[in-house]
Amino acid sequence: MDGGGLVLNFAAPTSDAAPARLAKPKGGRWKDRVKVVKSAKRKQEVAGRPYFNTPSSSTHTTTTTTSTSSASEPLPSRNDQSSSRPNNNYDDYMAGEMAGPKEVKIMHGKSQVQSSIFSPDTEIIQKVKTIHRPVGKPSNAPLNTSTFTGIGLDEDLAKYMESKLRVTMPTTIQQKAIPILLGPTRKVGDNVPKTDTDVIIQAETGSGKTLTYLLPIVNRLIESESSPALDLESKRSIGTLAIIMTPTRELAKQILQVLETLLSMSASSATGKKRSHWIVPGIVIGGDKKKSEKARLRKGVNILVGTPGRLLDHLQNTKSFNVQSLRWLVLDEADRLLELGFEESMAAILKILDARVKIAASVTSGNDTTKVWPQKRQTVLCSATLTDEVQRLAGTSLVDPIYISAKKSVDNAKGIPGSELATNEEKQEKQAQQFSTPEQLKQLYVIAQAKLRLVTLTAMLKSAFANKDKNAKAPKMVVFFSSCDSVDFHYGLFAHAGKETKKDSTQDEYFGQRYNDDYDNEDGEKDAGNDEIPDFVSAANRVDVRAITDEMYKAKRETERAKAKKAQAQLSLKGAIIPDVPLFRLHGNLAQGLRTDTYFEFCKAPSGVLFATDVAARGLDLPDVSHIIQYDPPSDLKDYVHRVGRTARLGRDGEAVLFLLPSEVRYLELLTAQGLPTQEVSVTSILMKLAPPKSKEYQQPATDIQNSFERYNLHTPENMAVARGAFWAFVKAYATHPSAEKHVFHIKNLHLGHIAKSFALREAPSDIPQPKKKNKAGGHRPGGGKNGEGEDETRANRKSQKEREKEERAKPKIVLKRKNDMSEFAVGDYKSLVGPMLKRKKKAGK
């Protein structure tokens, strides 16, 4: 064009044009700058135009108006808190009593800042599709179509079970397995097997597996008492006829108790004589005296219940242990036996039994016991799940076994399900039956933030016992944790929290703070003026009140420690948080006697709460348990089935609740893949039960409970040490989840500060417990260095946090001045009064 060659292009920009960059907004915080850019982007997308970060120019004035105007808006300053904080109910709530300057105090080696457990609900939780199954009819209830006498049991034994155990009808697994285990001795029914064979029993928990293998053994033993060749003396001296192997001591005790009940049956209605008087049961488990066990084995034990470790020990070292006539070997909870690392022990036991078990001619000749007892050893394997390890064990220890399932649709079949001999249909059926729960069991889950877990558990426990009807039966609950330290912490927390008096709280702020009251400066330096005594007070009357107060607190703390030691020996305690409800604990670190007594005491209790680890998840029959709470998710998916199996047993109703963090929602996908139904319960509906009558305010009651728990931890250094130990035990257990579940349970997903809040800690512990250092010089005693240097170093490494805190408390808090006249209240001896001047002179003299 003419006129200077100026060309004006008014065409709209094409889509191929590269977008220019927008000048970055300046001022304010970086978060606010990011918000401005995002806001401009959203406005452009709503208008239906692509978003370009373009500077203001004459050719794109229209398209960049919004961006430039948004970018030019003034940004809030760093100190303007009202503009950056969202306006919601949480701020209104925090503006009340909890608002104001927070006082930071240094206690137990860290600054304790009291924070709120409620925060704005800004976290987006992923929705996972789950299976919702309505509560149906009991799937493991006794059948009405058959009786024990109808499947072949002795009439006297069946009547005794009805009168003593109140068991009148067999369950599904008992109806299908007992006729096969009775073998050729069964006198009723069709298809009586001609020979005895090995058996695999797979049934859901609570279906009566213990009676399934005990009843045939007892029945066949009392049937053989009519043999003329076996008198009373020879029957006991024949040795051990049946061995029952269990993974835990508690399960062994339970089986022995059921066995003793069966053997105490009354006299026969036909002959008037007691038929089972010659059968002697026994038990060998770790923790009991080995000498007394040897004495019982020497006299003769016909039915022996034991754990693999102690049983192998007696087979190798007890010469009087006679197993030559062994006819039955039962592997109860076989999957748990393998998980606990007993595979090598069981292999050694089976090898010894194969070499020793021989039917002695002197015993079997001239009598008909071989017609009643199995002609060779019969092995019975019981398991709720058939894993690959269990299949390998069955392949090495069983011979042509019969597979029996509790499901009505699965018929008894030869071979091991899932093995090469089994058909494809059996493999599919085995996979479908691997994780099954009773149909009448109600399974729920709660997605709670970490800092709300503790108060949510408290609300659930309080509501369960507060809403009980006078005519209704009191609930009985089991709470599962991932570690022994966590069980001890929660047991002590619910048993003792809330019992502190107002005098204690106002006088010394629940102990611990007394040691830091002197440190008023920001740098933690002691204010020397607080300990000064006026000059007009004579030397004879210079009584240090702080020293006397220390002695009073020391005596009071010693009394509390004595009470704590006495409480440890108690089987149950009652707390103030859940009043009039007995609390129990059960885990593997307790003494064997205390574990056994606690188990039987909880079984007898009409109601209560049991805090336990997975030691109570396998095989234990806990009567009348109505609720199961999995506070910590199981480390293995199989343990989920065993945990919830402690309730809804033998056709009774039950409820199981699973606690999950927002980052663990994908765990529901694993449960859904196994066909396990779950239903969500909101945290708000649970915490609402803490609200006063005719009120919906639950945050203040929940906060009061949380503060009560936190004050309990601050009450004594011992309580704080237990809480910190439980915190680190939880973190360690969280890291032990299998690799298949790492996408759900990963330690990087944990907010340690919020996790500490769930243990009533105001600050996350930073003192990570260090593992004990191994002595590099193998075979030498630790500390074998010169002049005892190595021994001192080893002892220093062995000091626990509790010991270090004890040493800190033992240090003198008062600086004593050297005077010629000494008060009768002075603490320490003459050597402690030697000051630094004498030491300097000593060094100078050298």
BANUPA-348057 format. One record per residue (C-alpha): x, y, z; residue in three letters. Coordinates in steps of 0.5 Angstrom, whole numbers, padded with zeros to 4 digits, always signed. Layout:
XYZALA ...
***
This chain:
+0000+0000+0000MET +0002+0007-0001ASP +0004+0012+0004GLY +0010+0010+0007GLY +0009+0002+0006GLY +0006+0002+0013LEU +0001-0005+0013VAL -0004-0006+0018LEU -0006-0013+0019ASN -0013-0014+0023PHE -0014-0021+0022ALA -0016-0025+0028ALA -0010-0030+0030PRO -0010-0037+0028THR -0010-0043+0032SER -0003-0045+0029ASP +0000-0039+0032ALA +0004-0040+0038ALA +0002-0037+0044PRO +0006-0032+0048ALA +0007-0032+0055ARG +0004-0027+0060LEU +0008-0023+0065ALA +0008-0026+0071LYS +0004-0022+0077PRO +0008-0019+0082LYS +0007-0018+0090GLY +0004-0022+0095GLY +0005-0030+0097ARG +0007-0035+0091TRP +0000-0039+0093LYS -0004-0032+0091ASP +0000-0031+0085ARG -0002-0038+0083VAL -0009-0037+0085LYS -0010-0031+0080VAL -0007-0035+0074VAL -0011-0041+0075LYS -0017-0036+0076SER -0016-0033+0069ALA -0015-0039+0066LYS -0022-0042+0069ARG -0025-0035+0066LYS -0023-0036+0059GLN -0025-0044+0059GLU -0032-0042+0061VAL -0032-0037+0056ALA -0031-0042+0051GLY -0024-0039+0048ARG -0017-0042+0049PRO -0013-0040+0054TYR -0007-0036+0052PHE -0002-0033+0057ASN -0001-0027+0052THR +0001-0020+0054PRO -0003-0014+0053SER -0002-0012+0045SER -0006-0008+0040SER -0008-0014+0036THR -0011-0018+0042HIS -0014-0013+0046THR -0021-0017+0046THR -0018-0023+0048THR -0013-0021+0054THR -0018-0017+0057THR -0020-0022+0062THR -0013-0024+0063SER -0009-0018+0064THR -0015-0015+0069SER -0014-0021+0073SER -0007-0021+0073ALA -0007-0013+0075SER -0011-0014+0081GLU -0008-0013+0087PRO -0006-0019+0091LEU -0007-0020+0098PRO -0001-0019+0103SER +0003-0024+0107ARG +0000-0021+0113ASN -0007-0021+0111ASP -0010-0027+0114GLN -0017-0025+0113SER -0016-0025+0105SER -0013-0032+0105SER -0017-0036+0110ARG -0023-0039+0107PRO -0030-0037+0111ASN -0033-0043+0113ASN -0036-0046+0120ASN -0029-0049+0122TYR -0027-0042+0123ASP -0033-0040+0126ASP -0032-0045+0131TYR -0025-0044+0132MET -0026-0037+0134ALA -0030-0039+0140GLY -0026-0041+0146GLU -0021-0045+0143MET -0019-0038+0139ALA -0013-0034+0142GLY -0006-0034+0143PRO -0003-0041+0144LYS +0002-0042+0150GLU +0008-0046+0147VAL +0011-0050+0153LYS +0017-0055+0153ILE +0015-0062+0156MET +0018-0068+0155HIS +0024-0066+0151GLY +0019-0062+0146LYS +0015-0056+0145SER +0008-0058+0146GLN +0003-0054+0142VAL -0005-0056+0143GLN -0008-0056+0136SER -0015-0058+0134SER -0017-0065+0131ILE -0022-0061+0126PHE -0020-0058+0120SER -0024-0055+0114PRO -0027-0061+0110ASP -0023-0060+0103THR -0020-0067+0102GLU -0023-0070+0096ILE -0024-0078+0098ILE -0024-0082+0092GLN -0031-0086+0091LYS -0030-0094+0090VAL -0035-0098+0088LYS -0037-0104+0093THR -0041-0110+0094ILE -0048-0108+0098HIS -0050-0115+0100ARG -0057-0115+0105PRO -0056-0119+0111VAL -0059-0126+0109GLY -0060-0132+0113LYS -0055-0135+0117PRO -0050-0139+0113SER -0047-0143+0118ASN -0053-0145+0123ALA -0054-0152+0125PRO -0058-0156+0120LEU -0065-0158+0122ASN -0065-0164+0117THR -0060-0168+0121SER -0058-0170+0128THR -0051-0173+0131PHE -0054-0180+0132THR -0057-0179+0125GLY -0050-0178+0122ILE -0047-0184+0126GLY -0045-0181+0133LEU -0046-0185+0139ASP -0052-0184+0143GLU -0049-0183+0149ASP -0045-0178+0147LEU -0050-0174+0143ALA -0055-0174+0149LYS -0049-0171+0153TYR -0047-0166+0148MET -0055-0164+0148GLU -0055-0163+0155SER -0048-0160+0157LYS -0046-0156+0151LEU -0053-0155+0148ARG -0051-0157+0141VAL -0057-0161+0138THR -0056-0161+0131MET -0049-0161+0126PRO -0047-0155+0122THR -0046-0156+0115THR -0039-0158+0115ILE -0040-0163+0121GLN -0046-0166+0117GLN -0041-0167+0111LYS -0034-0169+0115ALA -0036-0173+0121ILE -0039-0179+0117PRO -0032-0179+0113ILE -0028-0179+0119LEU -0032-0184+0123LEU -0030-0189+0117GLY -0032-0196+0117PRO -0035-0195+0124THR -0041-0191+0122ARG -0047-0196+0123LYS -0052-0191+0120VAL -0053-0188+0113GLY -0051-0190+0106ASP -0044-0190+0102ASN -0040-0192+0108VAL -0033-0192+0107PRO -0029-0198+0107LYS -0022-0195+0109THR -0020-0189+0113ASP -0017-0184+0109THR -0014-0177+0110ASP -0018-0171+0109VAL -0018-0163+0108ILE -0023-0159+0111ILE -0024-0152+0109GLN -0030-0148+0112ALA -0031-0141+0114GLU -0029-0139+0121THR -0035-0140+0127GLY -0037-0147+0123SER -0035-0152+0128GLY -0029-0154+0126LYS -0026-0156+0133THR -0032-0161+0134LEU -0032-0164+0127THR -0025-0167+0128TYR -0026-0168+0136LEU -0032-0172+0136LEU -0030-0178+0131PRO -0024-0179+0135ILE -0027-0179+0142VAL -0033-0183+0139ASN -0028-0188+0136ARG -0024-0189+0142LEU -0030-0190+0147ILE -0033-0195+0142GLU -0026-0199+0143SER -0027-0200+0150GLU -0030-0206+0150SER -0024-0210+0147SER -0022-0215+0152PRO -0015-0215+0150ALA -0014-0208+0153LEU -0015-0207+0160ASP -0015-0200+0164LEU -0007-0200+0165GLU -0006-0202+0158SER -0010-0197+0155LYS -0006-0191+0158ARG +0000-0194+0157SER -0001-0195+0150ILE +0002-0188+0149GLY -0001-0182+0145THR -0006-0184+0140LEU -0008-0177+0137ALA -0004-0171+0136ILE -0007-0164+0135ILE -0003-0159+0132MET -0005-0151+0133THR -0001-0145+0132PRO -0002-0141+0138THR -0002-0143+0145ARG -0009-0140+0147GLU -0012-0144+0141LEU -0009-0150+0144ALA -0012-0149+0151LYS -0019-0148+0148GLN -0019-0154+0144ILE -0016-0158+0151LEU -0022-0155+0155GLN -0027-0157+0149VAL -0024-0164+0150LEU -0024-0165+0157GLU -0032-0163+0157THR -0033-0168+0152LEU -0029-0173+0156LEU -0033-0172+0162SER -0039-0175+0159MET -0044-0178+0164SER -0045-0186+0165ALA -0048-0190+0160SER -0055-0190+0160SER -0055-0198+0158ALA -0049-0200+0162THR -0049-0195+0168GLY -0041-0194+0167LYS -0037-0188+0165LYS -0034-0190+0158ARG -0029-0185+0157SER -0026-0185+0164HIS -0019-0188+0161TRP -0018-0183+0156ILE -0013-0178+0158VAL -0012-0171+0155PRO -0006-0167+0155GLY -0002-0161+0153ILE +0005-0159+0151VAL +0006-0151+0149ILE +0011-0146+0150GLY +0011-0142+0157GLY +0009-0148+0161ASP +0014-0152+0165LYS +0018-0157+0161LYS +0019-0162+0167LYS +0012-0163+0169SER +0010-0164+0161GLU +0015-0170+0161LYS +0012-0173+0167ALA +0005-0173+0164ARG +0008-0176+0158LEU +0012-0181+0162ARG +0005-0183+0165LYS +0001-0183+0158GLY -0003-0178+0154VAL -0008-0181+0149ASN -0010-0175+0146ILE -0005-0169+0146LEU -0006-0162+0144VAL +0001-0158+0143GLY +0004-0152+0139THR +0010-0154+0134PRO +0016-0152+0137GLY +0015-0155+0144ARG +0012-0162+0140LEU +0018-0162+0136LEU +0022-0161+0143ASP +0019-0167+0146HIS +0020-0172+0140LEU +0027-0170+0140GLN +0029-0170+0147ASN +0023-0174+0151THR +0025-0181+0151LYS +0019-0183+0154SER +0014-0180+0149PHE +0011-0186+0146ASN +0008-0185+0139VAL +0008-0192+0136GLN +0001-0193+0136SER -0001-0186+0133LEU -0007-0186+0129ARG -0010-0179+0128TRP -0006-0173+0126LEU -0010-0166+0126VAL -0007-0160+0123LEU -0011-0154+0125ASP -0011-0147+0122GLU -0006-0150+0117ALA -0005-0143+0114ASP -0003-0140+0120ARG +0002-0145+0122LEU +0005-0144+0115LEU +0005-0136+0116GLU +0008-0136+0123LEU +0014-0140+0120GLY +0013-0147+0123PHE +0014-0150+0116GLU +0021-0153+0118GLU +0018-0155+0125SER +0012-0159+0122MET +0017-0162+0116ALA +0021-0165+0122ALA +0015-0167+0126ILE +0012-0171+0120LEU +0019-0174+0119LYS +0020-0177+0126ILE +0013-0179+0126LEU +0013-0183+0120ASP +0019-0187+0122ALA +0016-0188+0129ARG +0009-0190+0128VAL +0009-0197+0127LYS +0003-0201+0130ILE +0006-0206+0135ALA +0004-0213+0134ALA +0004-0214+0142SER -0002-0209+0142VAL -0006-0210+0136THR -0006-0218+0136SER -0011-0222+0139GLY -0016-0216+0139ASN -0021-0212+0135ASP -0018-0205+0136THR -0016-0204+0128THR -0023-0205+0126LYS -0025-0199+0130VAL -0019-0195+0130TRP -0016-0193+0123PRO -0011-0198+0121GLN -0006-0193+0119LYS -0005-0186+0121ARG -0010-0181+0119GLN -0008-0174+0117THR -0014-0169+0118VAL -0012-0162+0115LEU -0016-0156+0117CYS -0016-0149+0114SER -0021-0143+0113ALA -0017-0141+0106THR -0013-0146+0102LEU -0007-0142+0099THR -0001-0145+0095ASP +0003-0146+0101GLU -0003-0150+0104VAL -0003-0154+0098GLN +0004-0156+0098ARG +0004-0158+0105LEU -0002-0162+0104ALA +0001-0165+0098GLY +0007-0167+0102THR +0003-0170+0109SER -0003-0173+0106LEU -0004-0179+0102VAL -0010-0179+0097ASP -0014-0174+0101PRO -0022-0172+0101ILE -0023-0165+0100TYR -0029-0163+0104ILE -0032-0156+0104SER -0038-0152+0108ALA -0041-0150+0102LYS -0047-0154+0100LYS -0046-0153+0093SER -0039-0157+0093VAL -0039-0164+0094ASP -0034-0168+0097ASN -0028-0170+0092ALA -0022-0174+0092LYS -0015-0170+0091GLY -0013-0163+0093ILE -0017-0157+0090PRO -0012-0153+0086GLY -0007-0158+0084SER -0006-0162+0078GLU -0010-0167+0080LEU -0016-0163+0081ALA -0021-0161+0075THR -0022-0154+0072ASN -0029-0153+0076GLU -0025-0155+0082GLU -0020-0150+0081LYS -0025-0144+0080GLN -0029-0146+0086GLU -0023-0146+0090LYS -0022-0139+0088GLN -0029-0137+0090ALA -0029-0140+0096GLN -0022-0138+0099GLN -0025-0132+0102PHE -0032-0133+0105SER -0036-0130+0111THR -0042-0132+0114PRO -0048-0129+0110GLU -0051-0126+0117GLN -0045-0122+0118LEU -0046-0114+0117LYS -0039-0111+0115GLN -0038-0104+0115LEU -0033-0099+0114TYR -0031-0092+0116VAL -0026-0087+0113ILE -0024-0083+0118ALA -0018-0078+0118GLN -0012-0080+0122ALA -0013-0074+0127LYS -0020-0076+0128LEU -0019-0084+0129ARG -0018-0084+0137LEU -0025-0080+0138VAL -0029-0084+0133THR -0027-0090+0136LEU -0029-0088+0143THR -0035-0085+0140ALA -0037-0092+0137MET -0035-0096+0144LEU -0039-0091+0148LYS -0045-0091+0144SER -0045-0099+0144ALA -0046-0099+0151PHE -0050-0093+0152ALA -0055-0095+0148ASN -0056-0102+0151LYS -0063-0104+0153ASP -0065-0107+0160LYS -0068-0113+0156ASN -0063-0113+0151ALA -0056-0117+0152LYS -0050-0113+0153ALA -0045-0112+0147PRO -0038-0116+0147LYS -0033-0113+0143MET -0026-0114+0140VAL -0022-0109+0138VAL -0016-0111+0133PHE -0009-0107+0133PHE -0003-0108+0129SER +0002-0109+0135SER +0003-0111+0142CYS +0005-0103+0144ASP -0001-0101+0141SER -0005-0105+0145VAL -0002-0104+0151ASP -0003-0096+0150PHE -0010-0096+0148HIS -0011-0101+0154TYR -0008-0096+0159GLY -0011-0090+0156LEU -0018-0092+0156PHE -0017-0095+0163ALA -0014-0089+0166HIS -0015-0083+0162ALA -0020-0078+0165GLY -0019-0081+0173LYS -0014-0075+0174GLU -0017-0070+0179THR -0018-0062+0179LYS -0013-0061+0184LYS -0008-0065+0180ASP -0009-0061+0174SER -0009-0054+0177THR -0003-0056+0182GLN +0002-0058+0177ASP -0002-0058+0170GLU -0001-0066+0170TYR +0006-0067+0172PHE +0012-0066+0167GLY +0011-0059+0167GLN +0013-0058+0174ARG +0020-0059+0171TYR +0020-0054+0166ASN +0016-0048+0170ASP +0023-0045+0171ASP +0024-0044+0164TYR +0021-0038+0162ASP +0025-0035+0157ASN +0025-0036+0150GLU +0032-0039+0150ASP +0030-0044+0155GLY +0034-0041+0160GLU +0033-0042+0167LYS +0030-0036+0171ASP +0035-0035+0177ALA +0031-0031+0181GLY +0025-0036+0182ASN +0030-0040+0187ASP +0033-0034+0191GLU +0031-0034+0198ILE +0031-0027+0202PRO +0037-0025+0205ASP +0033-0024+0212PHE +0032-0031+0213VAL +0037-0034+0217SER +0041-0040+0215ALA +0038-0045+0220ALA +0031-0043+0217ASN +0033-0044+0210ARG +0028-0049+0208VAL +0028-0050+0200ASP +0020-0051+0199VAL +0022-0053+0192ARG +0026-0059+0194ALA +0020-0061+0199ILE +0015-0061+0193THR +0020-0065+0189ASP +0020-0070+0195GLU +0013-0070+0195MET +0012-0071+0188TYR +0017-0077+0188LYS +0013-0080+0193ALA +0007-0079+0189LYS +0010-0082+0183ARG +0012-0088+0187GLU +0005-0090+0189THR +0003-0089+0182GLU +0008-0094+0179ARG +0006-0099+0185ALA -0001-0098+0183LYS +0001-0099+0175ALA +0005-0105+0177LYS -0001-0108+0181LYS -0006-0106+0175ALA -0001-0110+0170GLN -0003-0117+0174ALA -0010-0115+0174GLN -0014-0119+0168LEU -0019-0113+0167SER -0020-0106+0169LEU -0025-0101+0168LYS -0024-0094+0166GLY -0028-0087+0166ALA -0029-0086+0159ILE -0033-0092+0158ILE -0036-0093+0165PRO -0038-0100+0168ASP -0035-0104+0162VAL -0029-0109+0164PRO -0023-0108+0159LEU -0018-0113+0157PHE -0012-0114+0153ARG -0009-0120+0149LEU -0002-0120+0145HIS +0004-0125+0145GLY +0008-0121+0149ASN +0004-0122+0156LEU +0006-0128+0160ALA +0003-0134+0159GLN -0001-0135+0165GLY -0004-0128+0164LEU -0005-0129+0157ARG -0009-0136+0159THR -0013-0133+0165ASP -0015-0127+0161THR -0018-0131+0155TYR -0022-0135+0160PHE -0024-0129+0164GLU -0026-0125+0157PHE -0030-0132+0155CYS -0034-0132+0162LYS -0035-0124+0162ALA -0042-0122+0160PRO -0040-0116+0156SER -0033-0112+0156GLY -0028-0110+0151VAL -0022-0114+0149LEU -0016-0110+0146PHE -0012-0115+0142ALA -0007-0117+0136THR -0008-0122+0131ASP -0006-0127+0136VAL -0014-0127+0138ALA -0016-0128+0130ALA -0015-0135+0129ARG -0019-0141+0131GLY -0021-0138+0138LEU -0028-0139+0140ASP -0030-0132+0144LEU -0037-0133+0146PRO -0043-0128+0145ASP -0038-0123+0141VAL -0043-0118+0138SER -0038-0113+0135HIS -0031-0113+0131ILE -0027-0107+0130ILE -0021-0107+0126GLN -0018-0101+0128TYR -0012-0102+0124ASP -0013-0106+0117PRO -0010-0113+0117PRO -0003-0114+0114SER -0006-0120+0110ASP -0012-0120+0107LEU -0013-0127+0109LYS -0013-0124+0117ASP -0019-0120+0115TYR -0023-0126+0114VAL -0021-0129+0121HIS -0022-0123+0125ARG -0029-0122+0123VAL -0030-0129+0124GLY -0030-0128+0131ARG -0037-0126+0131THR -0043-0128+0127ALA -0041-0136+0130ARG -0046-0142+0129LEU -0052-0138+0126GLY -0051-0132+0131ARG -0052-0124+0128ASP -0045-0120+0128GLY -0042-0114+0126GLU -0035-0112+0124ALA -0033-0105+0122VAL -0026-0103+0119LEU -0023-0097+0120PHE -0019-0094+0114LEU -0015-0087+0112LEU -0017-0083+0106PRO -0011-0085+0103SER -0013-0093+0104GLU -0020-0093+0100VAL -0017-0097+0095ARG -0017-0103+0100TYR -0024-0103+0099LEU -0023-0106+0091GLU -0019-0112+0094LEU -0025-0113+0099LEU -0029-0113+0093THR -0025-0117+0088ALA -0026-0123+0093GLN -0033-0122+0094GLY -0033-0119+0101LEU -0039-0114+0102PRO -0038-0108+0105THR -0042-0102+0107GLN -0040-0095+0109GLU -0041-0091+0115VAL -0040-0084+0116SER -0035-0081+0121VAL -0040-0075+0123THR -0046-0080+0124SER -0041-0084+0129ILE -0039-0077+0133LEU -0046-0075+0133MET -0047-0080+0138LYS -0043-0076+0143LEU -0047-0070+0142ALA -0052-0068+0148PRO -0059-0070+0148PRO -0063-0065+0143LYS -0057-0062+0140SER -0053-0063+0134LYS -0046-0060+0137GLU -0041-0066+0137TYR -0034-0062+0136GLN -0034-0060+0143GLN -0035-0066+0146PRO -0030-0070+0142ALA -0025-0064+0143THR -0026-0065+0150ASP -0025-0073+0150ILE -0018-0071+0146GLN -0016-0066+0151ASN -0017-0071+0156SER -0013-0077+0153PHE -0007-0072+0151GLU -0007-0070+0159ARG -0007-0077+0161TYR +0000-0077+0156ASN +0003-0071+0159LEU +0001-0074+0166HIS +0007-0078+0167THR +0014-0079+0163PRO +0012-0086+0163GLU +0005-0085+0160ASN +0009-0081+0154MET +0014-0086+0153ALA +0008-0091+0152VAL +0005-0087+0147ALA +0011-0086+0143ARG +0013-0093+0143GLY +0006-0095+0140ALA +0007-0089+0135PHE +0013-0092+0132TRP +0010-0099+0133ALA +0004-0097+0129PHE +0009-0094+0123VAL +0014-0100+0123LYS +0007-0105+0122ALA +0005-0100+0117TYR +0011-0101+0113ALA +0010-0109+0113THR +0004-0109+0109HIS +0006-0114+0103PRO +0008-0111+0096SER +0001-0113+0093ALA -0002-0108+0098GLU +0004-0102+0097LYS -0001-0098+0093HIS -0006-0098+0098VAL -0001-0098+0105PHE +0005-0094+0103HIS +0009-0090+0109ILE +0010-0084+0105LYS +0002-0083+0105ASN +0002-0082+0112LEU +0002-0075+0115HIS +0006-0077+0122LEU +0003-0071+0125GLY -0004-0073+0124HIS -0002-0080+0126ILE +0001-0077+0133ALA -0006-0074+0134LYS -0009-0081+0134SER -0004-0083+0139PHE -0006-0077+0144ALA +0001-0074+0142LEU +0001-0066+0141ARG +0007-0067+0137GLU +0010-0072+0133ALA +0016-0076+0136PRO +0023-0075+0133SER +0027-0080+0137ASP +0026-0085+0133ILE +0028-0092+0137PRO +0035-0095+0134GLN +0036-0102+0133PRO +0041-0105+0138LYS +0048-0106+0135LYS +0050-0113+0134LYS +0057-0115+0136ASN +0062-0115+0131LYS +0066-0120+0134ALA +0062-0126+0134GLY +0063-0131+0139GLY +0065-0126+0144HIS +0061-0123+0150ARG +0059-0116+0149PRO +0064-0111+0152GLY +0070-0115+0151GLY +0075-0109+0150GLY +0080-0106+0154LYS +0079-0103+0161ASN +0071-0104+0160GLY +0071-0099+0154GLU +0067-0104+0150GLY +0062-0106+0155GLU +0061-0098+0157ASP +0059-0097+0150GLU +0054-0103+0149THR +0051-0101+0156ARG +0050-0094+0153ALA +0047-0097+0147ASN +0042-0101+0151ARG +0039-0095+0155LYS +0032-0094+0153SER +0028-0087+0152GLN +0025-0089+0159LYS +0032-0090+0162GLU +0034-0083+0159ARG +0028-0080+0162GLU +0029-0083+0169LYS +0036-0080+0169GLU +0034-0073+0167GLU +0029-0073+0173ARG +0034-0076+0178ALA +0039-0070+0176LYS +0039-0065+0182PRO +0034-0059+0180LYS +0037-0054+0186ILE +0044-0051+0186VAL +0047-0052+0193LEU +0052-0047+0195LYS +0058-0049+0200ARG +0057-0046+0207LYS +0060-0048+0213ASN +0053-0049+0216ASP +0049-0055+0213MET +0041-0055+0213SER +0038-0062+0215GLU +0034-0061+0209PHE +0040-0061+0204ALA +0040-0066+0199VAL +0046-0070+0197GLY +0053-0071+0201ASP +0059-0068+0202TYR +0062-0070+0195LYS +0056-0067+0191SER +0058-0060+0194LEU +0065-0060+0191VAL +0065-0054+0186GLY +0069-0052+0180PRO +0074-0048+0184MET +0077-0055+0187LEU +0077-0058+0181LYS +0081-0053+0177ARG +0086-0053+0183LYS +0086-0060+0182LYS +0088-0060+0175LYS +0093-0054+0176ALA +0096-0058+0181GLY +0097-0064+0176LYS 
***
